[in-house]
Structure formats: C-alpha cells, structure tokens
Amino acid sequence: MTKRVLIYSHDTFGLGHLRRCQAIAHSLVGADAETSVLILSGSPIIGSFDYRNRVDFVRVPGVIKLSDGDYTALSLKMSLEETLALRASIIRHTADAFDPDLFIVDKEPLGLRGEVGETLAMLKQRGVPLVLGLRDVMDDPDLLIEEWQRKNAMPALNELYDQMWVYGLAHICDPLAGLDVPSFVRRRMVYTGYLGRHYGAAANAAPYDGPPLPRDGYILVTPGGGGDGAELVDWVLGAYETDAALPYPAVIVYGPFLDADRQAAFRARAARLHNVSTLTFDSRPEALMANALGVVAKGGYNTFCELLALDRRALVVPRKRPRLEQFIRTSRAEELGLVRMLDPDQPKDPQVMATALRHLPQQPRPSEVVVPGLLDGLANVNRLAARLLTRGRVPRLHLAEQAG
C-alpha cells in the first residue's frame, strides 16, 4: 500500500529547518519502500541538495526576515501580503492534489503568518493525522509565551494536532517550558531523541568539490547558513592572524547566506595566511565534518545533531539574538560535556579564540558522555509515522471529546 507524507517547512532564513525536514524525509523512505515524501519549503536553495528516490519538493515563493523582525518578499516585486497569499494558495492546492496520509509541520503551528491554517483544516476534515515537529529548544520561555499568544498557536495545538514530536530529550530541554499547556495537549507530546544521521563510512566518501584539504587534519569552521556568521568567521581569522604558530590549519565554509562583500573581505584575509582555506558552500558538509580534527560552529539544531552523529569535538559560539535558542541548547550541552562553548557576548579577543583552537582537538568526544536515547530521533520518527500511516484515516473527535 502506497503511503504519502507531506512535510511543511517555512524556511525564511538559514538551513536548519530544511536540513531537518530532509533528514526526516530520507529516513521515512529508507524505512518503508512504499512511502513517498513531498517537502513544502520557502528555502531559496532547496534545489541545491540531493534527495533520495521517493522524496521531492515544492518551493513556495521566498520571504526573508528583516532586522526589525518583520518580513518581506525575497525576490518577487510583490507586497508581503500578496506573497503570503500566494504561498498559502500553493500550499493548500499542493496538499489537495498530493492528498497525503500524514502531514508534518515543522516548528510553526500555523505556519508563517498562519499560511498553513486552511490546509490543516482541510486535511483534518479528511481524517489525515496532523503532527507538529518541534526542535528541543524554541526560545526563552518569556519570549515564547508572548510570541505564541500573538500567533494564536495554543488553539492550534488544542484543536488541530494529533501529536507533537519533540526532536530531543525531556531531561535535557523542554521546548514548551513556561507555557500554560493543558494536560491533554502535554499527553500528545512525544520526545523522540535528537535526529542523528546515518552517515557511517559513507561520510568519508561523500563527494567534495572544494579546494584541496590539508592532509594532516584541519579544524572546520562552519557558521551554518552563514547569514549571521560574520562575527564567528572574523574571530577565527583574527586568531590565525594573531598566532601564526597555531598547529592546526583551518577550513572555513562561509555558508550560502553570508554577505558577498564580507565573503570577499574574508577571502582576502585568508589568502594572506598559509594555514587557512575557504569555500562558500558545500551541500554535503558531512564529508568535511567527518574528516575534521574538531569543529567551530554556531549552535543551531541541525549542526548540533551532525556533531553528535559524527562524534566531532566542537567549539560552539551560539547566537543570542533574535532568539536564545542556540545559547540555551549549547549551555545545556556544555553542562553535559558534549561540547565546549564560547559566550558570544564576551570581547572577541583573538588570543582567547587561538587558545580554544589549540585545545579543541584534545577535548573529549561526545561519545564519551553516555546519554541514553540521545540519537534515537530518526528511528523513533519512523516508528511513530508508521503507526499513524498504518492505522488509516479516522474521523476526528471534537476538542471537548478529546479533552474528556
């Protein structure tokens, strides 16, 4: 029996949401030869990645978040309202035609500015199981309460979703900490563990088309998508400029969203250093990470999962704005001994970074810390999805009946 899974990711910025949805899609089709997955995304680079058989995507017109927190159309000469209306229409008509047996929504209960609301209601009427996928940390609780009140998110959890899958562990982070969540909604929450990746030896054989890598090992510097990575790259370059005797060369991957002028300036600085090489983007970073002596990174969810899965020693410099998500996750990971953190608010002293880089390859590996179920996320997502897909569509109960 063929089964169809639709995954929505709003993807206004960065790579994390898209890479998370891609990992889930690949895991689902790998676990069941009768399953096909369609990803709905606004990422402008969704087509830059490789997808397994029976995984495809539909790209809706992109929007981007401005520094003041508002949004604007990424490419089209349309107002935000027109762009959101177009996105909502494409999402609804795609869901109507694809007719999924399971709908997974990433992070935003109603999608960007409520754009998935009509689609959720339509699929609910058809008896399609609806799942909200949440990363381990959303934000500082006080900020999250205000945001979800503004977005009217809690009624969606109450009335629409059958389950909430939390891609983490309860004893590490609770994404809804501080929120007044009804008990019957809490009962729908399932902690899956982190979404590890099934790399194995394949990571070392993954295609790599960048400049030649140092033969005797290197430190990989990756600010993820790169949109907010300039400070990290600048700090690392400053360390190599200050301390010419650093024993480990660096490979810096800017990320596709780092400003082109900043990239050019960084490239010129790196060209003057004998032990630093750079590239803009690699769609399969696992090869670079798997062969690194250590990794310097931001604290995004996807990067964190890759570090754990590849068992890489890591120096993490999380962002604190506009969300505390990365800082909360990294602080907890450092407490557990999984990574080492540098606070982004401290002065960017190049000697501090140089010292941290010297010590990085001597840190313990994440695997030396025993956390039961830490990387069971994809296996549990497969199990949960299979259970929903095999039960078939069922009439939806009214909220009052569910609560009772």
KADA-V411447 format. One record per backbone hydrogen bond with DSSP energy under -0.5 kcal/mol. NH is the residue of the N-H (numbers start at 1). CO is the residue of the C=O. E is the energy in kcal/mol with one decimal. If there is no record, write none. Layout:
nh=[NH;NH]
co=[CO;CO]
e=[E;E]
This chain:
nh=[3;5;6;7;8;9;19;20;21;22;23;24;25;26;27;28;29;30;31;32;35;36;37;38;39;40;41;41;42;46;48;49;55;56;58;60;60;64;66;69;72;74;75;78;83;84;85;86;87;88;89;90;91;92;93;94;95;96;97;98;99;101;102;103;104;105;105;106;107;107;108;109;111;114;115;116;117;117;120;121;122;123;124;125;126;127;128;129;131;132;133;133;134;134;136;143;144;145;146;147;148;149;150;151;152;153;156;156;157;158;159;160;161;162;163;164;165;166;166;167;167;168;172;173;175;177;179;181;182;185;186;187;188;189;190;192;192;193;193;194;196;199;202;203;204;205;205;206;206;217;219;220;220;221;222;222;223;226;229;233;234;235;236;237;238;239;240;241;242;243;244;246;249;250;251;252;253;253;254;254;255;257;258;263;264;265;266;267;268;269;270;271;272;272;273;276;277;279;287;289;290;291;292;293;294;295;296;297;297;298;304;305;306;307;308;309;310;311;312;315;316;316;317;318;327;328;329;330;331;332;333;334;335;336;337;337;338;339;340;342;346;349;350;352;353;354;355;356;357;358;359;360;361;362;363;368;369;370;371;374;376;377;380;381;382;383;384;385;386;387;388;389;390;391;392;394;402;403;404]
co=[34;36;102;38;104;40;15;16;17;18;19;20;21;22;23;24;25;26;27;28;32;3;54;5;56;7;39;58;9;43;45;46;52;37;39;41;58;72;70;66;64;62;62;76;79;80;81;82;83;84;85;86;87;88;89;90;91;92;93;94;95;4;4;129;6;103;131;8;105;133;106;107;108;111;112;110;110;114;116;117;118;119;120;121;122;124;123;101;103;163;105;131;132;165;167;140;140;141;142;143;144;145;146;147;149;148;152;153;153;154;155;156;156;130;130;188;132;164;190;134;165;166;169;169;173;174;176;179;180;182;182;183;185;186;164;166;190;166;168;374;194;197;199;200;201;201;202;202;203;214;249;218;294;251;220;296;253;223;226;229;230;231;232;233;234;235;236;237;238;239;242;243;217;275;219;277;221;251;252;279;280;225;255;259;260;261;262;263;264;265;266;267;268;269;270;273;250;252;284;285;286;287;289;218;218;313;220;295;315;222;300;301;302;303;304;305;306;308;307;295;314;340;297;316;319;324;325;326;327;328;329;330;331;332;333;334;333;333;314;316;343;347;348;349;349;350;351;352;353;354;355;356;357;359;360;365;366;368;369;371;373;194;376;377;378;379;380;381;382;383;384;385;386;387;388;127;398;399;400]
e=[-2.7;-2.6;-2.7;-2.6;-2.6;-2.7;-2.8;-2.2;-2.3;-2.7;-2.3;-2.1;-2.6;-2.7;-2.0;-2.4;-2.2;-1.8;-1.5;-1.1;-1.6;-2.5;-2.9;-2.5;-2.4;-3.4;-0.5;-2.1;-0.8;-1.2;-2.0;-1.0;-1.5;-2.2;-2.8;-2.4;-0.6;-2.7;-3.6;-1.9;-1.7;-2.6;-0.5;-1.9;-2.5;-2.9;-2.1;-2.2;-2.7;-2.7;-2.0;-2.5;-2.7;-2.6;-2.7;-2.4;-2.4;-2.2;-2.3;-3.1;-2.1;-3.1;-1.0;-2.2;-2.8;-0.5;-2.9;-2.4;-0.7;-3.2;-2.6;-0.7;-1.1;-1.8;-1.7;-2.4;-0.7;-1.5;-2.8;-2.2;-2.3;-2.6;-2.3;-1.9;-1.1;-1.4;-2.5;-0.7;-2.7;-2.1;-3.2;-0.6;-0.5;-3.1;-0.6;-0.6;-2.5;-2.6;-1.6;-2.4;-3.0;-1.9;-2.1;-2.1;-0.8;-2.3;-0.7;-0.5;-1.7;-2.4;-2.8;-2.3;-1.3;-2.4;-1.5;-2.3;-2.1;-0.6;-3.0;-3.2;-0.6;-2.3;-1.5;-2.3;-0.5;-1.7;-2.0;-1.6;-0.5;-0.8;-2.2;-1.8;-1.4;-1.6;-2.9;-2.8;-0.6;-0.7;-2.3;-2.6;-1.9;-1.5;-1.3;-1.1;-0.9;-0.7;-0.6;-0.6;-0.9;-1.0;-2.8;-0.5;-2.3;-2.8;-0.6;-2.8;-0.9;-1.7;-1.7;-2.2;-2.7;-2.3;-2.2;-2.7;-2.3;-1.6;-1.9;-2.3;-1.9;-2.6;-0.6;-1.5;-0.5;-2.6;-2.6;-2.9;-2.9;-0.5;-0.6;-2.2;-2.8;-3.1;-1.3;-2.4;-2.2;-2.1;-2.7;-2.8;-1.9;-1.7;-2.8;-1.9;-0.6;-1.0;-1.8;-0.7;-2.4;-2.2;-1.3;-2.6;-2.8;-1.1;-1.3;-3.0;-0.8;-2.3;-3.2;-0.5;-2.1;-0.9;-2.3;-2.3;-2.2;-2.5;-2.0;-2.8;-2.5;-0.7;-2.3;-2.9;-0.5;-3.1;-2.8;-0.6;-0.8;-2.8;-2.4;-2.6;-2.5;-2.0;-2.3;-2.5;-1.9;-1.6;-0.6;-0.9;-2.6;-0.6;-2.1;-2.3;-1.4;-2.4;-0.5;-0.7;-1.6;-2.5;-2.4;-2.0;-2.5;-2.1;-1.7;-1.4;-0.6;-1.8;-1.8;-1.8;-2.1;-0.5;-0.8;-1.9;-1.4;-2.2;-2.3;-2.5;-2.5;-1.9;-2.8;-2.8;-2.4;-1.8;-1.8;-2.8;-2.2;-1.0;-0.6;-1.0;-2.3;-2.9;-1.8]
